Amino acid sequence: MPNQRKRSSERSLCPQYVLKEARRRIENGESTRKVASSYGMKESTLRYRLKRKEAATKLGRYDATLSPEIEQEFCNYLEDLDNMFQGMTPKNLRIAAYEFVVKNNIPHRFNAEKKMAGKHWLRGFLSRHPDLSLRRPTSTSIARAMGFNKPQCEVLQKFSRIDGQV
């Protein structure tokens, strides 16, 4: 995987309402430089953005594969798998993401030959959802899985406090 490029500037999107307000202030006689400095940008940047008809809605070239709502639905699916003691390795997660978008007819740029999402998508997904844990699944017996219930765990915690092993 290539090294992640470090940004030399902290450019950001300029929402449409900011441009409308800037146009209004300039038409009322305020200087372009003063308006630009109040929004934390250079005067030339404001002039460039005011020339365009619409504000940029994204910084990159590509759209996100999964919308935030669909991505949350996918996370819920992964949590259900985790609750059923099905651990998820990074490769299995990439394959599951590919199958998820194919079954739901979502347009994607995933590798159709390998039938899995890319490593860069995985890195971005995990950075957006740090609460997900990827681990190698280990075999769990039925008796042990049934022992992972709330009353049993509370009893174990109670005894560990009595023994001083907290």
C-alpha positions as CSV (number, residue, x, y, z in Angstrom):
1,M,0.0,0.0,0.0
2,P,1.4,3.4,-0.9
3,N,2.3,5.9,1.8
4,Q,-0.5,8.3,2.7
5,R,0.0,11.7,1.2
6,K,0.4,14.5,3.7
7,R,-1.6,17.7,2.9
8,S,0.5,20.8,2.6
9,S,-2.5,23.0,3.2
10,E,-5.7,22.6,5.2
11,R,-8.1,23.6,2.5
12,S,-11.7,22.9,3.1
13,L,-15.1,23.1,1.4
14,C,-16.9,26.4,1.3
15,P,-20.6,25.9,1.8
16,Q,-23.1,27.7,-0.5
17,Y,-24.6,29.8,2.3
18,V,-21.1,31.2,3.1
19,L,-20.7,32.3,-0.6
20,K,-24.2,33.9,-0.5
21,E,-23.4,35.8,2.6
22,A,-20.0,36.9,1.2
23,R,-21.7,38.2,-2.0
24,R,-24.3,40.1,0.0
25,R,-21.6,41.7,2.2
26,I,-19.5,42.8,-0.9
27,E,-22.6,44.2,-2.6
28,N,-23.3,46.3,0.5
29,G,-19.9,47.9,0.1
30,E,-17.5,45.8,2.3
31,S,-14.1,45.2,0.8
32,T,-13.4,41.7,-0.7
33,R,-10.2,41.4,1.4
34,K,-12.0,42.2,4.6
35,V,-14.8,39.7,3.9
36,A,-12.3,37.0,2.9
37,S,-10.3,37.5,6.1
38,S,-13.4,37.2,8.2
39,Y,-14.0,33.7,6.7
40,G,-10.4,32.7,7.1
41,M,-9.4,32.6,3.5
42,K,-7.3,34.6,1.1
43,E,-8.9,37.3,-1.1
44,S,-7.9,35.6,-4.3
45,T,-9.6,32.3,-3.1
46,L,-12.8,34.2,-2.4
47,R,-12.8,35.9,-5.8
48,Y,-12.2,32.5,-7.5
49,R,-15.1,30.9,-5.5
50,L,-17.4,33.8,-6.2
51,K,-16.8,33.4,-10.0
52,R,-18.1,29.9,-10.0
53,K,-21.9,29.3,-10.1
54,E,-21.9,26.6,-7.4
55,A,-19.8,25.8,-4.4
56,A,-17.7,22.6,-4.4
57,T,-19.4,19.8,-2.5
58,K,-16.4,17.5,-2.2
59,L,-12.6,17.9,-2.3
60,G,-11.7,14.7,-4.2
61,R,-12.5,13.2,-7.5
62,Y,-14.7,10.3,-6.4
63,D,-18.0,10.0,-4.6
64,A,-18.2,7.9,-1.4
65,T,-19.3,4.3,-2.2
66,L,-21.7,4.0,0.8
67,S,-23.8,6.9,2.0
68,P,-23.6,7.5,5.8
69,E,-27.0,5.8,6.3
70,I,-26.1,2.7,4.3
71,E,-22.7,2.6,6.0
72,Q,-24.5,2.5,9.4
73,E,-26.7,-0.3,8.2
74,F,-23.5,-2.2,7.1
75,C,-22.0,-1.5,10.6
76,N,-25.2,-2.9,12.2
77,Y,-24.8,-6.1,10.1
78,L,-21.1,-6.4,11.2
79,E,-22.2,-6.0,14.9
80,D,-24.8,-8.7,14.4
81,L,-22.0,-11.0,13.1
82,D,-19.9,-10.1,16.1
83,N,-22.7,-10.9,18.5
84,M,-22.9,-14.3,16.9
85,F,-19.2,-14.8,17.7
86,Q,-18.2,-14.6,14.1
87,G,-14.9,-12.7,14.1
88,M,-14.0,-10.6,11.1
89,T,-10.6,-10.4,9.5
90,P,-9.7,-7.4,7.3
91,K,-10.0,-9.6,4.2
92,N,-13.4,-11.0,5.2
93,L,-14.6,-7.4,5.8
94,R,-13.5,-6.4,2.3
95,I,-15.3,-9.4,0.8
96,A,-18.4,-8.7,2.9
97,A,-18.4,-5.1,1.7
98,Y,-18.3,-6.2,-1.9
99,E,-21.1,-8.7,-1.4
100,F,-23.2,-6.0,0.4
101,V,-23.0,-3.5,-2.4
102,V,-23.6,-6.1,-5.1
103,K,-26.7,-7.5,-3.3
104,N,-28.1,-4.0,-2.7
105,N,-27.3,-2.8,-6.3
106,I,-25.1,0.1,-5.1
107,P,-22.8,1.5,-7.7
108,H,-19.2,0.9,-6.6
109,R,-15.6,0.9,-7.8
110,F,-14.6,-2.3,-6.0
111,N,-12.5,-5.0,-7.7
112,A,-15.0,-7.3,-9.5
113,E,-12.3,-9.7,-10.4
114,K,-11.2,-10.3,-6.8
115,K,-14.7,-9.7,-5.5
116,M,-13.6,-7.5,-2.6
117,A,-13.2,-3.9,-1.6
118,G,-9.8,-2.2,-1.7
119,K,-7.4,-1.7,1.1
120,H,-7.8,2.1,0.9
121,W,-11.6,1.8,1.3
122,L,-10.9,-0.5,4.4
123,R,-8.6,2.1,5.9
124,G,-11.1,4.9,5.4
125,F,-14.0,2.7,6.7
126,L,-12.1,1.8,9.9
127,S,-11.1,5.4,10.5
128,R,-14.8,6.4,10.3
129,H,-15.8,3.6,12.6
130,P,-13.1,3.1,15.3
131,D,-15.4,1.1,17.5
132,L,-15.3,-1.9,15.1
133,S,-12.7,-4.5,16.0
134,L,-11.1,-6.9,13.5
135,R,-9.7,-10.1,14.8
136,R,-9.1,-13.6,13.8
137,P,-12.1,-15.8,14.8
138,T,-11.4,-18.6,17.2
139,S,-13.6,-21.6,17.7
140,T,-16.0,-21.3,20.6
141,S,-17.9,-24.3,22.0
142,I,-21.6,-24.0,22.6
143,A,-21.1,-24.3,26.3
144,R,-18.7,-21.5,26.4
145,A,-20.9,-19.3,24.1
146,M,-23.8,-19.9,26.5
147,G,-21.7,-18.9,29.4
148,F,-21.2,-15.5,27.9
149,N,-24.6,-14.3,29.2
150,K,-25.2,-11.3,31.4
151,P,-26.2,-13.1,34.7
152,Q,-23.2,-15.5,34.4
153,C,-20.8,-12.6,33.9
154,E,-22.2,-10.6,36.8
155,V,-21.7,-13.6,39.1
156,L,-18.1,-14.0,37.9
157,Q,-17.4,-10.3,38.5
158,K,-18.9,-10.6,42.0
159,F,-16.7,-13.5,42.9
160,S,-13.6,-11.8,41.5
161,R,-14.3,-8.7,43.7
162,I,-14.6,-10.9,46.8
163,D,-11.3,-12.6,46.1
164,G,-9.6,-9.3,45.6
165,Q,-8.8,-10.0,41.9
166,V,-10.4,-6.9,40.5
